Amino acid sequence: MEAQNLGKILIIDDNEDLLFAAKMLLKKHAKEVVIEKDPRRIPFLINNNSFDVILLDMNFREDTTSGKEGFYWLSQIKEIDPKAVVILITAFGDVEMAVQALKEGATDFILKPWQNEKLLATLHSAIKLKESYNQVDQLQKKQKALQTDLKKPYADIIGSSASMKNIFSIIDKVAQTDANVLILGENGTGKELIARAIHERSHRKDEIFVGVDMGAITETLFESELFGHKRGAFTDAKDDRAGRFEVADKGTLFLDEIGNLSMPLQSKLLTVLQKREVTRIGTNKPIPVDIRLICATNMPVHDMVQDHTFRQDLLYRINTVEIFLPPLRERQDDIPQLANHFLKQYSQKYRKNFTGFKPAAMELLQRYSWPGNIRELQHAIERAIIMAEGNELDTRDFFFLSAKPASEKVQSAVTLNLDDMERSTIQRAIDKNGGNISKAAKELGLTRASLYRRLEKYGL
């Protein structure tokens, strides 16, 4: 057997000849072998060392046959270290004693005088068990760390601008309810992150989060994907399959790009949301579902209602609470924080030692319009880190970005062009109200639908 793979072993026995023989045998196979003839030193040894395996004699001089001392010291070891791997040694092959020892926490039982190969085989099995205990401990620690990270306020959502603080406030209020949420915003603004943040702070956080890209589901597969099907219901239905609603039962269902659904599909979705039950294709049996619904879209659904391309009753159903995620160009104060986050992330990924940005480079990032929003910023930082040298990113590392600054997109308020003046006024109202569309609309004297139409018109 391979040497030096049995870890650190403790042997307790009042027979000094046995201790010496065991140490001579095992020192070729173990990292360290500690021997002890006085069991009263067990607490001291275990409290001050970390042993992978403990070999413990069942009978000491005071009691040579009953095993009472062995059981006593086994209980003491387990009290100090519940996950200690203990192999009991005895000269008497008492089956009842062996069973009792295993019930009280012993890992295994070996008779003396032992065969060397038998002892080594027993120790190898024991060390595998200890390794599994260690792996479980590591997983539990990782899980605890993950849970701690999740409890940090918005660990995955970066931003301290007024608009983001307003969004955090809304998440805090809505997360503890089962209210349906509609998240609006351009592509790349982080709508799914907001959805996951709501889920992780809800009473459903220990249940599943199921995300569905509605824009990627074809009309023919819509019902199968969302509601499930029975084997043989159609040509490719080779097995029974649960739809996304069933899979998300007791958890959160996130329907992304819901604005892409056709009117017939909107009708089918509305029916399920009203009844809170689905019927698999090929069956007549309704299946109740308990979900928390979060939807998202980059389309102006309020205008689509006016244009009769989105059902008003469906909109009422999905937007008990509405969250608007502003584009990155409207939260320039968050760009340094986001940029440094991605710098650290990709420096670690590509094993590079970037420490920051040259002032001119950061100024460029803050002036750029970011039509692709946070996703574009993320890709830009990753690309720059891959190609750049040194330890700071400079403007030349972002040569691929357009030189047009975001500030040029908003015309000066002194212009006499009415459209430009209206655009600038709307922009200021949104900034002032932290991205809250309802408050901005009220201040501007507009309905929310009217403001959405103007946002679409001016590309805000």
N, C-alpha and C positions, 0 to 999 in steps of 0.2 A: 504493500500500500504506500501511497505517496507520503513522504515525510512532511513535517511542519504544516499540517492542515487540520489539526485537532484543537487549535486555539489554546486557551489557558485552562488547565485542569487543576482542581483541588481534590486531594484524596485524604479522607479522615478515617483512621483505623488505629486501634491500640497495639497492633502487631507491627513492631518496627521492621522485622524481616520482610513482611509483606509490603510495607511502604517502600522499602528500599528496592525490592524486586520490581514493583509496579513503576517506580520512577525510572529505573534503568530501561524498562521496556518502552515506556511512553515518551521519554525525552527525545527519541528519534522521530516521533510522529507529532508531537505537540510543540506549540510555541513556548510554553512554560508549564512545568509541573511543580505544584506546591503540595508538600506532604505535612500532615499534622496528626499527632497521636492523641492529643487531648481535645475531646469534643467541646469542652467549655470555651475554647477559643474560636468556635465557629462564628458567633456574632461579630467579633472583632474582624475576622478575616473577610467575611462577606460585606461588611459595611465599608471596608477600606480597599476592596479589590473588586474587579469585575471578572468573574469566572464564566467560561463557556459551558463547562460540564463539572458537576460535583459527584465524586464517588464517595458514598457514605456507608460505613459499616453498620449493620443492623444491631450487633451485639457487642457490648464492651465488657470489661472485666467484672463490673458490678452485676451484670445480668447477661449470662452467656447463651441463653436459649430463647427467651420470650420475644425478643425484638422490641421491647418497650422503649429502650433508649433510642433505638434507631427511629421509631415513629415520633418520639418526642423531638429529636433534633431535626427530623424532616419537617415537622410543623414549624419549628423555629426558623428554618431556612425559608420556607414558603411565606412566613409572615414578613420576613425582611425583604424577600424578593419573590413575589408571586410567580414570576416567569422563569425562575431558576430551573435548570435542567438537572435533575438528580437521579443517579443510578444507585440503587441500594445493593449492598454486598452482604451475603450471609453464607455460612457453612452448612446451613440446613435447608433442604429443598422443600419447604413447607408451602404448598400451593395456596392455602388460605391466607397465609401471611403475605404472599406475593400479590394476591388479589387485593387485600386490604391496603398494601403499600401503593398500588396503582390508583386505588380509589382516593387515597389521601394526597395524591399529587406527585408520586414518583413517576419518572419517565420510563424506567425499565428496572430489571431485577437480574442480578447475576450471582451464580454460585461460586464459592471458593472451595478448593483451589480451582482457578479458572484455566481454560485453554487460552493461550495468547491470542490466537486468531479470533476466537469467540469474543474476547474482551475488546479487541480492536474493532471488530464489526459492530458491536454494540455502541462503542464510542462514536463511530462514524455516523450511525443512525441518529445518535443523540445530537451531534453537532449540526446535522441537517435541520433538526427540529429547532435548535437554537437560532440558526440562520433565518428560519422562517419567522420566528418570534421577532428577530431584529428587523426583518423586512416589514412586518406588520407595524412595529413601532415607528419606523420611518414613514410609512404611509399615513399613519395616524397623525404624526407631527406635520406632514405636508398638508393633510386635510385641515388640521387646526389652523395652520398658517393661511391656507386659502380662505377659510371661514373668517379669519381675522381681517384679511385683505378685503373681503366682501363687505365687512362691517364698516370699513373706512368709507366716509362719505364720497361716493362717486369716484371710486378708484380708477375706473376705465374712462371716465368722461372728463376731459381736460378743458378748463376754462374758468376764468374769474370775472368776465365782463358782466355788465348789468343784465344783459339778455340771458346769459347762462345761469346767473344767480336766480333769475325769475323762473327758469325751467327747473332748476333744482328744487325750488320751493313748491312748484306744481307737482313734481314727482313725489315729494314727501307727503303731500296731501292726498294724492290719488292712489298711491301704492297700497295703502292699507285697506282700500275698498275693492269691490269687484266691478267698479264702473268701467264701461268700455272706453277705450282711449283711441283717438285718431291723431297720428303724428304727421304733420305737414312739413315739407322742406325739400329743397333741391337734392339731386343725387349727390352722394358723397358727404352729406352733412352729419351723418351718424344716427340715422333714425333707428336702426336696429339696436345700437348701444343704449338708446333711451328706453326702448322696449325691454331690453334685458335688465336695465337698472330698475324698472318698475317691477318686473318679476322677482328679482332678487330681494326686493324690499317688501314683498307682499307675504301674506300668510300661505301662499302656494310655493314659496321659494324652495321647498324640499321636493316638489313635484317637477314634472318635465316642462321644458320650454320648447315648443315646436314652431319653427319658422317656415313659412311657405312663400315662395316668390310667385305671386299670382300672374306676373307678366310672362313667366316661363311655362305656364300650364296651358296646353291647347284646349280648345272648346271640347273636343271629343274625349279628353282624359280628365276634364274638370271634376265630374262627379265621382269617378273612380279614385282619383287622388285625394279628394277631400272627404268623401263619404264612404269609400270602400266598395268592394264587390264580392260576389260569391263565385266560387269556381264554376266555370262554364257559362258565366253571364254574357261573355262576348269572346271573340276568337282567341285573344291572347290571355284570357283569364284562366291561367292554369292552376291557381291556388286561391283559397279564400284570402282576402286581404282587408285589413282594417284601414280606414281612411285617416287623414290627418286629424280630424275632429275626435275620433275614437282614441287615437294615440295620445292626444293632448288632454284626455279626460283627467280631471282633478288639477290640471296644470294650466299653463298659459299658451294660447294659440296666437301667433303673430302672422298676420296676413299682410305681406309687403306688396307694394304697387297695386293696391286694390282699385285704383282709378283706371286700370287697364281692362277691367272686366266688361264684357258686353252686357247689354240690357237683359237678355235671357239668363245669363249666368248670375247677374245681380239678383234676379228674381228667385233663383234657386237658393242662393246664399241667404237671402232674407228669410225665406221659409224656414230654413234650418235654425237661424238665429232666433226667430220668433218661437218656434216649438221646442228649442233646446233638445232636439233629437235628430238622429240621422237614420236613413234607411239605405243599406248597402244595395248596389245594383244587383238585380237578380233575386231579391228577397222582398217580402212585404212586412218584415218585422222591424218596427222602429226601435232604435237603440238610444236611450237617454245619454246625454253628454253634459258634463259639468266643466265648463272652461271659463277662463278669463280671456276676453278678446281684446287684442291690440291690433290696430290697422295702421298702415302708413302709405303715403303716396307723394309723388312730386308733382301731381297734376292739380289744377285749380278746381277741386270737386264742387265748390259752391257755385262757381260759374257754370260748371257742367250740369248742375241741377237746373239752372235757368235755361240752358240750351237743350234740356231733356236728353242728355247723354249719361246722366247718373241719377238713380232713383232717390227722390227726396226722403222717402220713408226708410231707405237703407242708410242714408247719411244720418238721419235722426237716430237710428239704431246703433251706429258705430261710433258716434262722437259725443258721448255723454260729457267727456272732457277732451278738449282739443289742445294740442301742443304744437306750436310753430317753431321750427328750428331755423334760425337765421343763417344765410349763407356766410361763408368765411370772410368775404369782403366786407361784411357788416360787423364783424367782431375782430377787427385788426389787433385789438389789445391782447387777444388770446394767442396770436401767432407766435410770439417768442416762447411761450410756455409749450405750445404744441410742437414747435420746431425742436426745442431741446429734448422733449420726450422722444421724438422719433430719432434724433441724433444718438441718444443713449441706447435706444433699442437696436438700431442698425449697426452701431459701433460694436456692440456685443455680438451681434449675429455674424458680422464679417470680421471679427477679431481685429478691429482697428482702434486706435487710441485718440479719437477726436474728442477735444475738450470743449469746443464751442464754435461760435461764428464770429467772423470779423464784423465790426459795426456796419460796414457798407453792405455786407451780405444780408444781415438781418434787416437793414433798411429796405433792401430790394424785396425781400420776402413780404414785408409789411405793405409795400406799395403795389405789389402785383395783385391782379384782380381775382385769381384763383377760380376760374370758371368750373373746375372740377372739385372745388371745395377741399375739405380735409383729406379726402382720398388722393387728390392731386398733390397736395403738400407732402403727404406721406411718401408718395412715389418719387417726388422730386428730391427729398432728403435721402431716400435710399439710393437713388441713382448717383447723387453727388458723392455719397460716402464710398460707393463702389469705385468711382473713377478718380476721386481726389487723392492728393498726397498731403503730407504734413499733419498737423493736429488741429487746424482750424479751417472751417469752410469759408471760402471767399466768393466774391461775385462771379469770378470766372468759372467756378464750379457749378453755377446755375445759368450757364450761357444759353441753355435750351429754353429758358422761360422768356415769354414776351416782355419787352422792355416797357410796355404800356402800363403805367401805374393805375391802381384802382381809383385813385382820387380823380383821374381824368374822366372817369365814367360819369361822375356827378358834376354837372355844370355849376359854375358859380351862381350864387343866389342873386347876383346883380344883373343877370341876363334878363332881357325883356321878352324872351320867348316864353309863351304861356305854358307850353308842355314842359319845358325845362324847369320853370318855376314850380309847377305842380309836383314834378318828380322830386325836386330838392326838398319841398315842404313835407312830402310824404316820408322821404328818407329820414328827415329830422324827427318827425313824429314817432316813427318806429324806433329810432335810436333812443329817444327820450323815454319811451315806455318799455324799454328792455325787450323789444321784439314782441310785445303783447299786442296782437292784432285788434282785439276788442277795444282796448284802451286807446290805441292809436286812432281807430275809426271814430270813437266817441269824441276825441279831441279835435279831429278834423271835420266833425259834423257829417260823417258818412255812415252808411250801413256797412256791416262787415263784408257783405257780398260785393258792394260797390268798391270797397278798398281792395278786395282780392282782384277785381277786374283791373284796377289801376296798377296793382303790383305786377300782374301779368303783362299789361301793356308796356310798362317801363322796364320790365326785366329785373325787378327788384326781388 
